[in-house]
Amino acid sequence: MNVKDYIDTIVKDAKNASRVMATVSSSAKNAALEQIAHNLLNCKTTLMSENEKDIKAAEKEGLSSAMIDRLRLTDSRIEDMAKGIREVINLTDPVGKIMEERIRPNGLQIQKVRVPIGVIIIIYESRPNVTADAASLCLKTGNATILRGGKESIHSNIAIYGQISSALEKVGLDKKAIQVIETIDRKAVDYLLKADEYVDLVIPRGGEGLIRNVVENSTIPVIKHYKGVCHIYVDEFANLNMAKDVCLNAKIQRPGTCNAMETMLVHEKIAKTFLPDISRSMSDAGVELRGCEKSRKILPDIKAATEEDWSTEYLEKILSVKIVSSIEEALNHISVYGSSHSDAIITEDKPNAKKFTDEVDSAAVYVNASTRFTDGYEFGMGAEIGISTDKLHARGPMGLKELTSYKYIVHGNGQIRS
């Protein structure tokens, strides 16, 4: 197979499909989504069988337990995929909505109207559920989608795509509106990223290496986040029981996700009380702690944190711990080492809470809640297409509205400009 010719065909078909998809009714898009959910639930055995091929290959290659967890499809995860698609059905279709409207003195009626972006490439690693999540959101918003998963999930992705494609055909939509790249040849990505004549946007989801490679090589606009170095600052005025529960959840509920806590900052006034307790609970959960010099005076058995640790996204059961003397020191640490993803403060002090939310420049800033909520489902958006730490067009979890652009529709009755 000539990879360049293959990609040229894919992007041209997607461009053609995008013109049709922009005009498809909400009811037709919802019918397709329902059929996709139905197909996935009816083919669990096939999907898990194909996924097992990927799991065995991953184990053979020695991938980390976190990576394998992200890769695995289970009965409940397939049900969650279908549930997520049905939640998207219940969301309001933003396409065609009038965002602004005005009538000029000359009688021109100007409307700012939401429209699909056009053709979107999603490049992602490991998690095969992204295939269904991304396809459903892009379908609902009338975009044509090209999905390129990692080689580690190739069998799972192709199996899921088979059910999506048959669903589109069954309801009478162009199956080229959603396409999966079925080759693991790396040249395919190189050609995709140069297809700016046909593609409007690239959204990479995965590790920092993948995302930086996409940004550096793409001639197409990219929305992304590089990594999730998420912090929780336990303030001197924190409810320590709450702090313990939130920190444990943020670290151990799913450590392999970008919204998991990677660094815990603790005010020095409560460190001697809080750290021994949270350390025992983290240890019981299998978490390795790496601490600053002050932390290790309280917890002498933990490893010493290096400069590199403060900016590391572990995606494993490893946590950096630093004692700070003030909220200002915590804010400075987050400014220097954070990734503008998700950061939280645990405090009962309202001025400190406001100071934190005002000064932390992240896509999601929390008061007394786990960073694990930075997620499209949890924000009520339906399945997210990804999380952006950019400031242009989209920031934070990207749902339906973030997958649209707008155009101006102007109605007149013969006006000419003097």
Summary of the structure (lengths in Angstrom):
residues: 418
radius of gyration: 23.5
end to end distance: 58.1
largest distance: 80.8
contacts: 1466
relative contact order: 0.14
helix: 47%
strand: 19%
